[in-house]
Amino acid sequence: MLTKAKQILGNRDIVLKIIITFLILLVFKAGTYIPVPLMDTNYIKTLIASTDFLTVLNAFSGGGLANFSILALGISPYITASIVVQMLQMVIPRLKSWAEEGEAGKQKINRVTRYTTIIVSLVQALLIIFSLGSTPDDILGNTLIKYNNMYWVFYFYMALVITAGSAFTMWLADLITRHGIGNGSSMIIVAGIISSIPTMFSVLSTKYLSNPNGLNIFLYILIIVLYVAMILAVVFFEGAVRKVPVQYANRQAGQQGSNIPIKLNSANVIPVIFASTILSIPLTIIGVLNLSTSTSTPAYWINQVFSTSEPIGIALYVLLIIFFSFFYSFMQVDPEKISDNLEKQGAFIPGYRPGEETKQQLSKMLFRITLIGSVYLAIVALVPIIVTKAFGFSSADGSSSIVVGGTSLIIIVGVAIETFKQIETQSETKDYKGFLD
């Protein structure tokens, strides 16, 4: 490990890229403290603490949403747009043909993704602003009461500012990808999540150690242990890979073959994001229309079905995660395409004929692996909900910001693994170049 660290730190290009990455992330973090004009930030901080979906969105934006900054949405609109464009490739022939054109087609798809990001950002900003308060006075504060009849003008202005902030964040992510280390979008998300961890532990200490007694100290230690256990579990499962052996017909006996690595969690955190988004849409509409959720009203039943704080909502949440895990895994790892590529290369899976039989075997393997991976993903997504209920975290004392486990850890661990692999590859490439030169 020390040898690897010395090898990396001894590479001037990698060190420079790491420094550039940190400087860009500092610029992003500074932007999360610049508030959008006209917004009553005290009101939104109280609201976010009591809303699960906004809490997650706030973590992804590095606290920018709680401050209602110009970077309130962070990189999330770009991630949403990327997923949408990727899925549209399955149904729109033009996008599918671009995906197969190499670098030129990739640039066209990136351009479409950027335009889609602007649209998604504007829509998200307007939805969040309209769902924040029951009256314009809640959002704009007392200073603009006399302009209530034109509140929509101020709403649209704030949405444009937030959209510009999302475009700026997208530009910062591109700078990291081109001149820094790792994928820029992933690095910005991870930076936002990590920056919220000190606040989480500060609130945790205030809750349990301000009035220390035997039970409080025990609960404090228990939560820390749970957090460490979740990190270890996520690291193990995210690194789990099923290697399918492959042999080549033109190789002599005794020569080593290769394998097809299939991750346990091929879909990564996408199913959880999709499930959360779908569940949040009806609740957002209720908030925008300011509907009462009292017993026996339609809004009450909508809240029961789509809220992750209710049993029916939790069950639907789990089913959606499992469904999207299978959907996205089979989209990422296409058994038919793999089977065709193996047949073209004169390769086969031992014990199975090339073509249809190989495709069926790969489908069976992927189904079994994804079944385990989807259950793991659902458990990880449910841990914050269970812990919140079990330990009584609430917005009243600010402890709703305490999240043990969840999708944040999957993102952090996944990005850390991929970034380390990239750094390791670049350091080794540099060594090989030096040797050859």
LUMTIMI-189352 format. One record per residue (C-alpha): residue number from 1; y, z, x. Coordinates in Angstrom, 3 decimals, decimal comma. Layout:
LUMTIMI-189352
<node num="NUM" py="Y" pz="Z" px="X"/>
...
This chain:
LUMTIMI-189352
<node num="1" py="0,000" pz="0,000" px="0,000"/>
<node num="2" py="2,398" pz="0,904" px="2,821"/>
<node num="3" py="1,488" pz="-2,348" px="4,553"/>
<node num="4" py="2,389" pz="-4,303" px="1,415"/>
<node num="5" py="5,693" pz="-2,430" px="1,098"/>
<node num="6" py="6,593" pz="-3,149" px="4,736"/>
<node num="7" py="5,653" pz="-6,802" px="4,257"/>
<node num="8" py="7,897" pz="-7,098" px="1,191"/>
<node num="9" py="10,847" pz="-5,152" px="2,640"/>
<node num="10" py="10,574" pz="-7,144" px="5,865"/>
<node num="11" py="11,174" pz="-10,370" px="3,954"/>
<node num="12" py="14,940" pz="-10,940" px="3,874"/>
<node num="13" py="14,804" pz="-13,473" px="1,004"/>
<node num="14" py="12,875" pz="-11,110" px="-1,278"/>
<node num="15" py="15,170" pz="-8,166" px="-0,493"/>
<node num="16" py="18,195" pz="-10,350" px="-1,293"/>
<node num="17" py="16,626" pz="-11,410" px="-4,613"/>
<node num="18" py="15,919" pz="-7,772" px="-5,501"/>
<node num="19" py="19,552" pz="-6,831" px="-4,760"/>
<node num="20" py="20,829" pz="-9,755" px="-6,874"/>
<node num="21" py="18,544" pz="-8,683" px="-9,736"/>
<node num="22" py="19,847" pz="-5,110" px="-9,662"/>
<node num="23" py="23,480" pz="-6,258" px="-9,562"/>
<node num="24" py="22,980" pz="-8,531" px="-12,590"/>
<node num="25" py="21,231" pz="-5,701" px="-14,463"/>
<node num="26" py="24,202" pz="-3,435" px="-13,670"/>
<node num="27" py="26,531" pz="-6,037" px="-15,193"/>
<node num="28" py="24,328" pz="-6,101" px="-18,303"/>
<node num="29" py="24,308" pz="-2,300" px="-18,535"/>
<node num="30" py="28,098" pz="-2,164" px="-18,145"/>
<node num="31" py="28,412" pz="-4,639" px="-21,012"/>
<node num="32" py="26,491" pz="-2,311" px="-23,332"/>
<node num="33" py="29,420" pz="0,142" px="-23,161"/>
<node num="34" py="32,089" pz="-2,362" px="-24,268"/>
<node num="35" py="32,369" pz="-1,864" px="-28,056"/>
<node num="36" py="32,940" pz="-4,606" px="-30,591"/>
<node num="37" py="36,521" pz="-4,321" px="-31,938"/>
<node num="38" py="37,012" pz="-2,735" px="-35,385"/>
<node num="39" py="33,597" pz="-1,016" px="-35,573"/>
<node num="40" py="33,285" pz="2,697" px="-36,343"/>
<node num="41" py="30,764" pz="3,496" px="-33,572"/>
<node num="42" py="30,217" pz="7,134" px="-34,636"/>
<node num="43" py="28,831" pz="5,956" px="-37,966"/>
<node num="44" py="26,347" pz="3,498" px="-36,472"/>
<node num="45" py="24,989" pz="6,059" px="-33,974"/>
<node num="46" py="24,073" pz="8,346" px="-36,862"/>
<node num="47" py="22,485" pz="5,478" px="-38,794"/>
<node num="48" py="20,382" pz="4,158" px="-35,884"/>
<node num="49" py="18,935" pz="7,605" px="-35,226"/>
<node num="50" py="17,467" pz="7,608" px="-38,753"/>
<node num="51" py="16,215" pz="3,973" px="-38,879"/>
<node num="52" py="12,972" pz="3,061" px="-37,066"/>
<node num="53" py="13,632" pz="-0,670" px="-36,726"/>
<node num="54" py="17,189" pz="-0,165" px="-35,445"/>
<node num="55" py="15,895" pz="2,458" px="-32,989"/>
<node num="56" py="13,492" pz="-0,104" px="-31,475"/>
<node num="57" py="16,197" pz="-2,785" px="-31,398"/>
<node num="58" py="18,543" pz="-0,311" px="-29,723"/>
<node num="59" py="15,946" pz="0,415" px="-27,016"/>
<node num="60" py="15,516" pz="-3,310" px="-26,315"/>
<node num="61" py="19,286" pz="-3,722" px="-25,994"/>
<node num="62" py="19,602" pz="-0,859" px="-23,507"/>
<node num="63" py="21,596" pz="1,291" px="-25,920"/>
<node num="64" py="24,000" pz="-1,540" px="-26,691"/>
<node num="65" py="23,358" pz="-1,345" px="-30,431"/>
<node num="66" py="24,093" pz="2,398" px="-30,619"/>
<node num="67" py="27,431" pz="1,731" px="-28,940"/>
<node num="68" py="27,770" pz="-1,409" px="-31,101"/>
<node num="69" py="28,801" pz="-3,198" px="-27,947"/>
<node num="70" py="29,386" pz="-6,883" px="-27,364"/>
<node num="71" py="25,745" pz="-6,911" px="-26,139"/>
<node num="72" py="24,470" pz="-5,123" px="-29,236"/>
<node num="73" py="21,519" pz="-7,491" px="-29,722"/>
<node num="74" py="20,752" pz="-7,915" px="-26,024"/>
<node num="75" py="18,140" pz="-10,566" px="-25,287"/>
<node num="76" py="16,190" pz="-10,074" px="-28,557"/>
<node num="77" py="17,612" pz="-13,221" px="-30,289"/>
<node num="78" py="16,443" pz="-15,348" px="-27,350"/>
<node num="79" py="12,959" pz="-13,806" px="-27,497"/>
<node num="80" py="12,794" pz="-14,463" px="-31,252"/>
<node num="81" py="14,011" pz="-18,045" px="-30,797"/>
<node num="82" py="11,450" pz="-18,657" px="-28,027"/>
<node num="83" py="8,603" pz="-17,489" px="-30,254"/>
<node num="84" py="9,843" pz="-19,592" px="-33,182"/>
<node num="85" py="10,151" pz="-22,748" px="-31,052"/>
<node num="86" py="6,732" pz="-22,114" px="-29,523"/>
<node num="87" py="5,170" pz="-21,876" px="-32,968"/>
<node num="88" py="7,044" pz="-24,945" px="-34,213"/>
<node num="89" py="5,319" pz="-26,944" px="-31,474"/>
<node num="90" py="2,168" pz="-26,658" px="-33,582"/>
<node num="91" py="3,731" pz="-28,364" px="-36,610"/>
<node num="92" py="6,514" pz="-30,610" px="-35,242"/>
<node num="93" py="5,143" pz="-33,626" px="-33,307"/>
<node num="94" py="8,389" pz="-34,167" px="-31,362"/>
<node num="95" py="8,309" pz="-30,631" px="-29,898"/>
<node num="96" py="4,603" pz="-30,958" px="-29,127"/>
<node num="97" py="5,183" pz="-34,225" px="-27,238"/>
<node num="98" py="8,025" pz="-32,615" px="-25,263"/>
<node num="99" py="5,708" pz="-29,757" px="-24,264"/>
<node num="100" py="3,347" pz="-32,332" px="-22,740"/>
<node num="101" py="6,046" pz="-34,237" px="-20,812"/>
<node num="102" py="6,220" pz="-31,846" px="-17,875"/>
<node num="103" py="9,524" pz="-30,606" px="-16,440"/>
<node num="104" py="11,695" pz="-33,052" px="-18,416"/>
<node num="105" py="10,118" pz="-31,983" px="-21,706"/>
<node num="106" py="10,437" pz="-28,324" px="-20,733"/>
<node num="107" py="14,189" pz="-28,754" px="-20,271"/>
<node num="108" py="14,494" pz="-30,322" px="-23,736"/>
<node num="109" py="12,569" pz="-27,421" px="-25,296"/>
<node num="110" py="14,756" pz="-24,927" px="-23,415"/>
<node num="111" py="17,850" pz="-26,633" px="-24,840"/>
<node num="112" py="16,467" pz="-26,366" px="-28,381"/>
<node num="113" py="15,596" pz="-22,710" px="-27,737"/>
<node num="114" py="19,164" pz="-21,944" px="-26,644"/>
<node num="115" py="20,685" pz="-23,544" px="-29,737"/>
<node num="116" py="18,183" pz="-21,672" px="-31,889"/>
<node num="117" py="19,159" pz="-18,449" px="-30,112"/>
<node num="118" py="22,799" pz="-18,855" px="-31,184"/>
<node num="119" py="21,776" pz="-19,356" px="-34,829"/>
<node num="120" py="19,323" pz="-16,425" px="-34,758"/>
<node num="121" py="21,910" pz="-14,185" px="-33,091"/>
<node num="122" py="24,587" pz="-14,974" px="-35,693"/>
<node num="123" py="22,179" pz="-14,348" px="-38,581"/>
<node num="124" py="20,880" pz="-11,096" px="-37,050"/>
<node num="125" py="24,405" pz="-9,862" px="-36,371"/>
<node num="126" py="25,538" pz="-10,535" px="-39,944"/>
<node num="127" py="22,427" pz="-8,900" px="-41,415"/>
<node num="128" py="22,853" pz="-5,778" px="-39,301"/>
<node num="129" py="26,571" pz="-5,499" px="-40,083"/>
<node num="130" py="26,045" pz="-5,947" px="-43,841"/>
<node num="131" py="23,177" pz="-3,437" px="-43,865"/>
<node num="132" py="25,019" pz="-0,720" px="-41,932"/>
<node num="133" py="27,006" pz="0,864" px="-44,712"/>
<node num="134" py="27,355" pz="1,014" px="-48,451"/>
<node num="135" py="31,095" pz="0,194" px="-48,279"/>
<node num="136" py="33,349" pz="-1,624" px="-45,790"/>
<node num="137" py="35,069" pz="1,702" px="-45,103"/>
<node num="138" py="31,810" pz="3,048" px="-43,630"/>
<node num="139" py="31,701" pz="0,258" px="-41,063"/>
<node num="140" py="35,354" pz="-0,504" px="-40,375"/>
<node num="141" py="36,702" pz="3,048" px="-40,625"/>
<node num="142" py="39,836" pz="4,308" px="-42,303"/>
<node num="143" py="42,219" pz="2,186" px="-40,229"/>
<node num="144" py="41,401" pz="-0,970" px="-42,177"/>
<node num="145" py="41,128" pz="0,354" px="-45,733"/>
<node num="146" py="44,022" pz="-1,801" px="-46,887"/>
<node num="147" py="42,116" pz="-4,926" px="-45,784"/>
<node num="148" py="38,979" pz="-4,161" px="-47,822"/>
<node num="149" py="39,406" pz="-7,251" px="-49,961"/>
<node num="150" py="38,987" pz="-9,381" px="-46,831"/>
<node num="151" py="36,248" pz="-7,326" px="-45,157"/>
<node num="152" py="33,993" pz="-10,388" px="-44,823"/>
<node num="153" py="36,508" pz="-11,920" px="-42,392"/>
<node num="154" py="36,175" pz="-8,900" px="-40,112"/>
<node num="155" py="32,382" pz="-8,961" px="-40,512"/>
<node num="156" py="32,213" pz="-12,596" px="-39,442"/>
<node num="157" py="34,542" pz="-11,938" px="-36,511"/>
<node num="158" py="32,330" pz="-9,085" px="-35,274"/>
<node num="159" py="29,230" pz="-11,250" px="-35,706"/>
<node num="160" py="30,821" pz="-13,984" px="-33,575"/>
<node num="161" py="31,611" pz="-11,455" px="-30,839"/>
<node num="162" py="28,011" pz="-10,216" px="-30,847"/>
<node num="163" py="26,714" pz="-13,809" px="-30,794"/>
<node num="164" py="28,877" pz="-14,534" px="-27,758"/>
<node num="165" py="27,422" pz="-11,412" px="-26,156"/>
<node num="166" py="23,885" pz="-12,683" px="-26,781"/>
<node num="167" py="24,796" pz="-16,020" px="-25,156"/>
<node num="168" py="26,199" pz="-14,097" px="-22,166"/>
<node num="169" py="22,996" pz="-12,047" px="-21,933"/>
<node num="170" py="20,950" pz="-15,258" px="-22,042"/>
<node num="171" py="23,040" pz="-16,578" px="-19,126"/>
<node num="172" py="22,421" pz="-13,365" px="-17,145"/>
<node num="173" py="18,684" pz="-13,731" px="-17,781"/>
<node num="174" py="18,818" pz="-17,297" px="-16,420"/>
<node num="175" py="20,589" pz="-16,053" px="-13,285"/>
<node num="176" py="17,803" pz="-13,515" px="-12,680"/>
<node num="177" py="15,102" pz="-16,142" px="-13,217"/>
<node num="178" py="16,753" pz="-18,613" px="-10,815"/>
<node num="179" py="18,163" pz="-16,299" px="-8,127"/>
<node num="180" py="16,435" pz="-12,955" px="-8,637"/>
<node num="181" py="12,969" pz="-11,488" px="-9,069"/>
<node num="182" py="10,769" pz="-11,904" px="-12,142"/>
<node num="183" py="11,459" pz="-13,407" px="-15,540"/>
<node num="184" py="15,082" pz="-12,726" px="-16,460"/>
<node num="185" py="14,489" pz="-12,036" px="-20,159"/>
<node num="186" py="11,657" pz="-9,617" px="-19,420"/>
<node num="187" py="13,648" pz="-7,828" px="-16,721"/>
<node num="188" py="16,607" pz="-7,270" px="-19,070"/>
<node num="189" py="14,325" pz="-5,857" px="-21,785"/>
<node num="190" py="12,622" pz="-3,544" px="-19,291"/>
<node num="191" py="15,973" pz="-2,427" px="-17,880"/>
<node num="192" py="17,134" pz="-1,552" px="-21,389"/>
<node num="193" py="13,992" pz="0,441" px="-22,156"/>
<node num="194" py="13,963" pz="2,290" px="-18,825"/>
<node num="195" py="17,648" pz="3,207" px="-19,178"/>
<node num="196" py="16,821" pz="5,024" px="-22,439"/>
<node num="197" py="14,053" pz="7,165" px="-20,884"/>
<node num="198" py="16,400" pz="9,754" px="-19,242"/>
<node num="199" py="18,089" pz="10,281" px="-22,630"/>
<node num="200" py="14,692" pz="10,783" px="-24,233"/>
<node num="201" py="13,700" pz="13,503" px="-21,749"/>
<node num="202" py="17,137" pz="15,117" px="-22,012"/>
<node num="203" py="16,779" pz="15,403" px="-25,801"/>
<node num="204" py="13,206" pz="16,646" px="-25,337"/>
<node num="205" py="14,376" pz="19,391" px="-22,974"/>
<node num="206" py="17,165" pz="20,419" px="-25,338"/>
<node num="207" py="14,755" pz="20,608" px="-28,274"/>
<node num="208" py="12,072" pz="22,708" px="-26,599"/>
<node num="209" py="13,640" pz="24,444" px="-23,592"/>
<node num="210" py="17,021" pz="25,537" px="-24,986"/>
<node num="211" py="15,210" pz="28,431" px="-26,701"/>
<node num="212" py="12,075" pz="28,729" px="-24,567"/>
<node num="213" py="9,053" pz="30,583" px="-25,907"/>
<node num="214" py="5,323" pz="30,212" px="-25,482"/>
<node num="215" py="4,896" pz="27,616" px="-28,214"/>
<node num="216" py="7,921" pz="25,507" px="-27,242"/>
<node num="217" py="6,901" pz="25,363" px="-23,592"/>
<node num="218" py="3,358" pz="24,397" px="-24,621"/>
<node num="219" py="4,661" pz="21,595" px="-26,878"/>
<node num="220" py="6,990" pz="20,361" px="-24,130"/>
<node num="221" py="4,122" pz="20,147" px="-21,632"/>
<node num="222" py="1,852" pz="18,572" px="-24,262"/>
<node num="223" py="4,334" pz="15,759" px="-24,951"/>
<node num="224" py="4,744" pz="15,093" px="-21,220"/>
<node num="225" py="0,948" pz="14,950" px="-20,821"/>
<node num="226" py="0,687" pz="12,571" px="-23,802"/>
<node num="227" py="3,332" pz="10,325" px="-22,276"/>
<node num="228" py="1,547" pz="10,179" px="-18,909"/>
<node num="229" py="-1,797" pz="9,576" px="-20,676"/>
<node num="230" py="-0,263" pz="6,681" px="-22,626"/>
<node num="231" py="1,046" pz="5,129" px="-19,411"/>
<node num="232" py="-2,394" pz="5,346" px="-17,767"/>
<node num="233" py="-4,115" pz="3,944" px="-20,883"/>
<node num="234" py="-1,687" pz="1,024" px="-21,166"/>
<node num="235" py="-2,031" pz="0,220" px="-17,442"/>
<node num="236" py="-5,836" pz="0,174" px="-17,817"/>
<node num="237" py="-5,954" pz="-1,968" px="-20,960"/>
<node num="238" py="-3,203" pz="-4,379" px="-19,861"/>
<node num="239" py="-5,105" pz="-5,023" px="-16,642"/>
<node num="240" py="-8,458" pz="-5,498" px="-18,413"/>
<node num="241" py="-9,726" pz="-9,071" px="-18,063"/>
<node num="242" py="-12,967" pz="-10,749" px="-19,124"/>
<node num="243" py="-13,914" pz="-13,322" px="-16,478"/>
<node num="244" py="-15,979" pz="-16,175" px="-17,890"/>
<node num="245" py="-18,017" pz="-17,781" px="-15,060"/>
<node num="246" py="-17,619" pz="-21,525" px="-14,521"/>
<node num="247" py="-19,745" pz="-23,851" px="-12,381"/>
<node num="248" py="-19,056" pz="-27,415" px="-11,272"/>
<node num="249" py="-21,700" pz="-30,144" px="-11,476"/>
<node num="250" py="-20,553" pz="-31,808" px="-8,218"/>
<node num="251" py="-20,925" pz="-28,644" px="-6,133"/>
<node num="252" py="-24,063" pz="-27,925" px="-4,171"/>
<node num="253" py="-26,290" pz="-24,956" px="-4,951"/>
<node num="254" py="-25,068" pz="-21,772" px="-3,332"/>
<node num="255" py="-21,408" pz="-22,761" px="-3,413"/>
<node num="256" py="-19,220" pz="-20,267" px="-5,224"/>
<node num="257" py="-17,879" pz="-21,281" px="-8,640"/>
<node num="258" py="-14,742" pz="-20,066" px="-10,408"/>
<node num="259" py="-13,997" pz="-18,257" px="-13,645"/>
<node num="260" py="-11,746" pz="-18,329" px="-16,683"/>
<node num="261" py="-9,834" pz="-15,023" px="-17,004"/>
<node num="262" py="-9,261" pz="-13,920" px="-20,606"/>
<node num="263" py="-7,032" pz="-10,866" px="-20,975"/>
<node num="264" py="-8,010" pz="-8,134" px="-23,388"/>
<node num="265" py="-4,520" pz="-8,346" px="-24,850"/>
<node num="266" py="-3,718" pz="-12,063" px="-24,618"/>
<node num="267" py="-1,002" pz="-11,779" px="-27,272"/>
<node num="268" py="0,874" pz="-9,079" px="-25,356"/>
<node num="269" py="3,463" pz="-7,316" px="-27,550"/>
<node num="270" py="4,253" pz="-10,348" px="-29,761"/>
<node num="271" py="2,092" pz="-9,207" px="-32,753"/>
<node num="272" py="3,930" pz="-5,872" px="-32,921"/>
<node num="273" py="7,319" pz="-7,610" px="-32,825"/>
<node num="274" py="6,253" pz="-10,030" px="-35,571"/>
<node num="275" py="4,835" pz="-7,231" px="-37,730"/>
<node num="276" py="7,966" pz="-5,078" px="-37,303"/>
<node num="277" py="10,234" pz="-8,011" px="-38,118"/>
<node num="278" py="8,341" pz="-8,950" px="-41,299"/>
<node num="279" py="8,337" pz="-5,340" px="-42,517"/>
<node num="280" py="12,032" pz="-4,926" px="-41,745"/>
<node num="281" py="13,192" pz="-7,966" px="-43,768"/>
<node num="282" py="12,669" pz="-6,432" px="-47,279"/>
<node num="283" py="14,134" pz="-3,112" px="-46,101"/>
<node num="284" py="17,155" pz="-4,928" px="-44,675"/>
<node num="285" py="17,699" pz="-6,696" px="-48,002"/>
<node num="286" py="17,586" pz="-3,326" px="-49,780"/>
<node num="287" py="20,202" pz="-2,023" px="-47,350"/>
<node num="288" py="22,448" pz="-5,071" px="-47,773"/>
<node num="289" py="22,289" pz="-4,882" px="-51,579"/>
<node num="290" py="22,650" pz="-1,072" px="-51,476"/>
<node num="291" py="19,734" pz="-0,609" px="-53,905"/>
<node num="292" py="18,583" pz="2,846" px="-54,921"/>
<node num="293" py="15,141" pz="3,890" px="-53,629"/>
<node num="294" py="14,675" pz="6,649" px="-56,199"/>
<node num="295" py="11,303" pz="7,019" px="-57,912"/>
<node num="296" py="10,030" pz="4,217" px="-60,199"/>
<node num="297" py="12,680" pz="1,659" px="-59,149"/>
<node num="298" py="11,611" pz="-1,698" px="-57,622"/>
<node num="299" py="13,374" pz="-0,747" px="-54,383"/>
<node num="300" py="11,281" pz="2,449" px="-54,277"/>
<node num="301" py="8,017" pz="0,476" px="-54,322"/>
<node num="302" py="9,352" pz="-1,992" px="-51,762"/>
<node num="303" py="10,151" pz="0,968" px="-49,524"/>
<node num="304" py="6,632" pz="2,368" px="-50,076"/>
<node num="305" py="4,981" pz="-0,926" px="-49,132"/>
<node num="306" py="7,127" pz="-1,967" px="-46,160"/>
<node num="307" py="8,289" pz="1,306" px="-44,587"/>
<node num="308" py="6,212" pz="2,490" px="-41,606"/>
<node num="309" py="6,950" pz="6,066" px="-42,603"/>
<node num="310" py="4,800" pz="5,630" px="-45,741"/>
<node num="311" py="0,949" pz="5,369" px="-45,853"/>
<node num="312" py="0,907" pz="1,919" px="-47,527"/>
<node num="313" py="3,483" pz="0,618" px="-45,063"/>
<node num="314" py="1,472" pz="1,928" px="-42,111"/>
<node num="315" py="-1,699" pz="0,215" px="-43,405"/>
<node num="316" py="0,176" pz="-3,078" px="-43,861"/>
<node num="317" py="1,674" pz="-2,667" px="-40,381"/>
<node num="318" py="-1,800" pz="-2,356" px="-38,835"/>
<node num="319" py="-3,162" pz="-5,362" px="-40,769"/>
<node num="320" py="-0,219" pz="-7,534" px="-39,689"/>
<node num="321" py="-0,678" pz="-6,524" px="-36,047"/>
<node num="322" py="-4,377" pz="-7,437" px="-36,159"/>
<node num="323" py="-3,664" pz="-10,736" px="-37,937"/>
<node num="324" py="-0,954" pz="-11,821" px="-35,490"/>
<node num="325" py="-3,099" pz="-10,691" px="-32,526"/>
<node num="326" py="-5,783" pz="-13,189" px="-33,534"/>
<node num="327" py="-3,255" pz="-15,881" px="-34,433"/>
<node num="328" py="-1,297" pz="-15,669" px="-31,182"/>
<node num="329" py="-4,341" pz="-15,137" px="-28,935"/>
<node num="330" py="-6,037" pz="-18,290" px="-30,221"/>
<node num="331" py="-2,742" pz="-20,128" px="-29,786"/>
<node num="332" py="-2,365" pz="-18,918" px="-26,190"/>
<node num="333" py="-6,038" pz="-19,356" px="-25,251"/>
<node num="334" py="-7,145" pz="-22,534" px="-27,027"/>
<node num="335" py="-10,976" pz="-22,797" px="-26,773"/>
<node num="336" py="-10,930" pz="-26,503" px="-27,664"/>
<node num="337" py="-8,410" pz="-27,373" px="-24,956"/>
<node num="338" py="-10,259" pz="-25,280" px="-22,355"/>
<node num="339" py="-13,550" pz="-26,909" px="-23,301"/>
<node num="340" py="-12,040" pz="-30,410" px="-22,982"/>
<node num="341" py="-10,508" pz="-29,596" px="-19,593"/>
<node num="342" py="-13,801" pz="-28,215" px="-18,297"/>
<node num="343" py="-15,636" pz="-31,355" px="-19,441"/>
<node num="344" py="-13,071" pz="-33,631" px="-17,734"/>
<node num="345" py="-13,418" pz="-31,677" px="-14,473"/>
<node num="346" py="-17,206" pz="-31,811" px="-14,572"/>
<node num="347" py="-17,419" pz="-28,038" px="-15,089"/>
<node num="348" py="-19,449" pz="-25,943" px="-17,508"/>
<node num="349" py="-20,235" pz="-22,371" px="-18,495"/>
<node num="350" py="-23,767" pz="-21,492" px="-17,267"/>
<node num="351" py="-26,257" pz="-21,645" px="-20,141"/>
<node num="352" py="-24,061" pz="-23,767" px="-22,416"/>
<node num="353" py="-23,639" pz="-27,515" px="-22,713"/>
<node num="354" py="-20,177" pz="-29,049" px="-22,194"/>
<node num="355" py="-18,271" pz="-29,956" px="-25,327"/>
<node num="356" py="-18,841" pz="-28,380" px="-28,740"/>
<node num="357" py="-21,305" pz="-25,726" px="-27,535"/>
<node num="358" py="-18,878" pz="-24,530" px="-24,844"/>
<node num="359" py="-16,045" pz="-24,467" px="-27,374"/>
<node num="360" py="-18,083" pz="-22,329" px="-29,797"/>
<node num="361" py="-19,057" pz="-19,888" px="-27,060"/>
<node num="362" py="-15,459" pz="-19,532" px="-25,878"/>
<node num="363" py="-14,352" pz="-18,954" px="-29,490"/>
<node num="364" py="-16,953" pz="-16,197" px="-29,926"/>
<node num="365" py="-15,905" pz="-14,529" px="-26,665"/>
<node num="366" py="-12,219" pz="-14,726" px="-27,539"/>
<node num="367" py="-12,884" pz="-13,336" px="-31,029"/>
<node num="368" py="-14,749" pz="-10,293" px="-29,664"/>
<node num="369" py="-12,178" pz="-9,668" px="-26,947"/>
<node num="370" py="-9,242" pz="-10,059" px="-29,358"/>
<node num="371" py="-10,881" pz="-7,687" px="-31,858"/>
<node num="372" py="-10,886" pz="-4,925" px="-29,243"/>
<node num="373" py="-7,407" pz="-5,904" px="-28,035"/>
<node num="374" py="-5,916" pz="-5,907" px="-31,547"/>
<node num="375" py="-7,303" pz="-2,424" px="-32,271"/>
<node num="376" py="-5,850" pz="-1,188" px="-28,979"/>
<node num="377" py="-2,499" pz="-2,765" px="-29,816"/>
<node num="378" py="-2,475" pz="-1,220" px="-33,305"/>
<node num="379" py="-3,245" pz="2,246" px="-31,879"/>
<node num="380" py="-0,468" pz="1,941" px="-29,312"/>
<node num="381" py="1,977" pz="0,855" px="-32,021"/>
<node num="382" py="0,967" pz="3,778" px="-34,250"/>
<node num="383" py="1,295" pz="6,461" px="-31,568"/>
<node num="384" py="5,113" pz="6,854" px="-31,924"/>
<node num="385" py="4,764" pz="7,121" px="-35,725"/>
<node num="386" py="1,989" pz="9,718" px="-35,478"/>
<node num="387" py="3,787" pz="11,737" px="-32,793"/>
<node num="388" py="7,048" pz="11,679" px="-34,765"/>
<node num="389" py="5,248" pz="13,071" px="-37,835"/>
<node num="390" py="3,156" pz="15,593" px="-35,897"/>
<node num="391" py="6,005" pz="17,076" px="-33,851"/>
<node num="392" py="8,675" pz="16,796" px="-36,536"/>
<node num="393" py="11,117" pz="14,612" px="-34,636"/>
<node num="394" py="14,150" pz="13,838" px="-36,794"/>
<node num="395" py="17,678" pz="12,487" px="-36,636"/>
<node num="396" py="19,085" pz="15,908" px="-37,442"/>
<node num="397" py="18,557" pz="17,199" px="-33,903"/>
<node num="398" py="18,576" pz="13,801" px="-32,197"/>
<node num="399" py="14,847" pz="14,021" px="-31,406"/>
<node num="400" py="14,163" pz="10,721" px="-33,170"/>
<node num="401" py="15,038" pz="9,106" px="-29,812"/>
<node num="402" py="11,844" pz="10,618" px="-28,362"/>
<node num="403" py="9,154" pz="7,952" px="-28,298"/>
<node num="404" py="5,787" pz="8,694" px="-26,699"/>
<node num="405" py="4,016" pz="5,451" px="-25,878"/>
<node num="406" py="4,413" pz="2,463" px="-28,140"/>
<node num="407" py="5,262" pz="-1,141" px="-27,421"/>
<node num="408" py="7,874" pz="-0,182" px="-24,814"/>
<node num="409" py="5,169" pz="0,894" px="-22,378"/>
<node num="410" py="3,245" pz="-2,371" px="-22,911"/>
<node num="411" py="6,373" pz="-4,336" px="-22,032"/>
<node num="412" py="7,193" pz="-2,204" px="-18,985"/>
<node num="413" py="3,645" pz="-2,273" px="-17,606"/>
<node num="414" py="3,163" pz="-5,997" px="-18,278"/>
<node num="415" py="6,453" pz="-6,954" px="-16,635"/>
<node num="416" py="5,797" pz="-4,611" px="-13,686"/>
<node num="417" py="2,388" pz="-6,210" px="-13,042"/>
<node num="418" py="3,713" pz="-9,780" px="-13,266"/>
<node num="419" py="6,800" pz="-9,007" px="-11,141"/>
<node num="420" py="4,725" pz="-7,345" px="-8,424"/>
<node num="421" py="2,379" pz="-10,356" px="-8,360"/>
<node num="422" py="5,379" pz="-12,673" px="-7,972"/>
<node num="423" py="6,838" pz="-10,579" px="-5,132"/>
<node num="424" py="3,449" pz="-10,413" px="-3,433"/>
<node num="425" py="2,949" pz="-14,190" px="-3,750"/>
<node num="426" py="6,417" pz="-14,953" px="-2,357"/>
<node num="427" py="5,925" pz="-12,609" px="0,604"/>
<node num="428" py="2,547" pz="-14,181" px="1,419"/>
<node num="429" py="3,983" pz="-17,701" px="1,061"/>
<node num="430" py="6,700" pz="-16,811" px="3,539"/>
<node num="431" py="4,086" pz="-15,540" px="6,004"/>
<node num="432" py="2,052" pz="-18,740" px="5,695"/>
<node num="433" py="5,142" pz="-20,869" px="6,276"/>
<node num="434" py="5,988" pz="-18,879" px="9,374"/>
<node num="435" py="2,429" pz="-19,272" px="10,666"/>
<node num="436" py="2,372" pz="-23,016" px="10,072"/>
<node num="437" py="5,809" pz="-23,515" px="11,592"/>
